[in-house]
Amino acid sequence: MLTTIISSSTNITVTSKPTVGSGLHIQNPVAPTFKALSKSAKLDDALRLIESSPSKFEAVESDIDSCCTFLHTCIRRKSIEHGQRLYLHLLLSRDRGNHSNLLNNPILKSKFITLFSVCGRIDEARRVFEDGLKTQHVDESLWVAMAIAYTRNGYPKEALLLYVEMLCRFIRPSKFAFSMALKACSNISNLLLGRSIHAQIVKSQEEPDQVVNNALLKLYTDGCCSNDVLKIFGKMHERNIVSWNSMLAFFLRQDQVFKSLECFRNMQEGKMGFNWVTLTTILPVCARLTALNSGKEIHAQIIKSPSRPDTPVLNSLMDMYAKCGLIHYCRKVFNSMHRCVDLTSWNTLLNGYAINGHINEALELFDDIVSFGLTPDGITFIVLLSGCSHGGLTHEGQRLFNRMKTEFGVSPTLEHYACLVDILGRAGKLEEALEVVKSMPMKPSGSIWGSLLNSCRLYGNVALGEAIAKILFVLEPGNAGNYVMLSNIYAKEGNWEGVWMVREMMQNKRIKKEAGCSWIQIRDKIHTFLAGGGFEFRESDEYKKVWEELMVAMEKAGYAPDTDVVLHDVKEEMKRDWVCGHSERLATIYGIIHVGRGLPIRITKNLRVCKDCHSWLSVISRVTKRVIVLRDTNRFHHFDGGACSCNDYW
């Protein structure tokens, strides 16, 4: 503290007036009122106060603090006009020779840059930053604030150029600068530049903090660098929710859904908690795996949470229940949302009804959407058209396709045309479906030709199937499904030479057929079964006992294996063995043994269920008096009392 004390024999002490910027905590008479008005969001009153008495608003520490409070309120309310008025007031005061230190203060200047950037005024933020750039030393925090402003407004390249300019001025980057630069690299997918910044971090004297490590995780997750992600996460001394969310996203991006679910469990066991981003990431995993128990546990945590979940979380929760076969739970969540409902919520419920075989309820819901004044989008019609296809509603599907453009102004995309072709093809109208493909305004995709090829398989049209397969082999040369479908068309006609020809093509191109796989969740564990596998389980006493009892009961019920589904030129006995080894049958037996009576057995399969397994499951549900819910690649099959929700049309 710069204070001059002059003493005389009279014992009178004289103290000089402190200089501006001396650091003395002087209480300006205007500053407390200005700060109080700013905190109360009375911004107009606060500005009138300093504008009416500029001489009383001096450049001391209390003024800087009160200005920061004012700007913080402006940022929170995105009030650009009030911030501009304060900045103009300080500029005019500086021109008059007052307040020279206020606009040079890096904290206050950073606040102005942040305000202008959050309001989308990037040019004004740049002018604040450049004020004094050529004549004064610019604090590192200002460089970071301006770079963040660029990133916030969608200019990551400019942020990185600013970072480079800062380095050229020999300004040592802080952890904030590192994290900003890494995020900008992620935004422009520049992994090489990100690695160079990582090298700077390693060479710096400080250990990276959570924010920097989280930025590194995102960079390497976006760049699909598995080893780097696992290495950084493993070395982190402290992990927060953002760190764990990055790992969840990483496993999901790598298509390691089981690992993703395991990661979430580890996160919860470590009492890390969650945020809504966590749940919108993990709920789709539960939906994909049909991990209903895990999904219900997450729902319980949402209910216990003191804060209300946002709409994306509730939409994810609806989707999870719909894809686990509990459409009534999906509807309950929808009904509880009230004003939070958006079009995605309606589409999710629509899809739930459609995939669970309730197409009539889906059509009624569509009428509700229209009556509520909402405008259906392209996804709405994809869901409805797909539901009509699986429900056999050919006329209704065609009518909806025509209404899309004329009534709702939705132009059909490739996905909509694929649904229309599938609707006609499943109904046996192959010529009409082919005409739709030929008259499309865009080039048909592989999914459209694939849908038509599947229809040829269903109705045994070999000639058309061969012609379509040739097109698909060019469009999708590595898609094993197309080769398998053509092979099935030949096998169904008994053309074993054609079957061997297709298999030889697959061998030459090193294309492998996807193995049939089914899984079932028992408590918190997911048990997986492969077609023809599960030898240890099949050799167990409990399996043999249940299998024998079921075979006796099913024979009495009139069931006999349909070996026509085995599309191989082998003996009948071997065909029977192969049918019995299908993955959904193994999962069903496991469920009968381990799922308590009265509870549905829920199974998921990665391929379409075959005709004989569908019949087998129907009879099983009747002789065991158990509800069996099977989700294959296309839809749900709810078996109860010998009947299926698909009405044997799938």
PyMOL commands that set and color helices and strands:
alter all, ss='L'
color gray80, all
select helices_A, chain A and resi 31-39+43-52+54-56+61-77+80-95+106-118+122-130+140-152+156-168+175-187+191-203+210-222+226-235+241-253+257-269+276-289+292-304+311-323+327-340+343-355+359-371+378-391+394-408+414-426+430-439+446-459+462-475+480-492+496-508+535-538+541-556+563-565+572-580+583-594+611-624
alter helices_A, ss='H'
color red, helices_A
select strands_A, chain A and resi 5-6+14-15+517-522+525-530+601-605+628-631+636-640+643-644
alter strands_A, ss='S'
color yellow, strands_A
deselect
rebuild
show_as cartoon
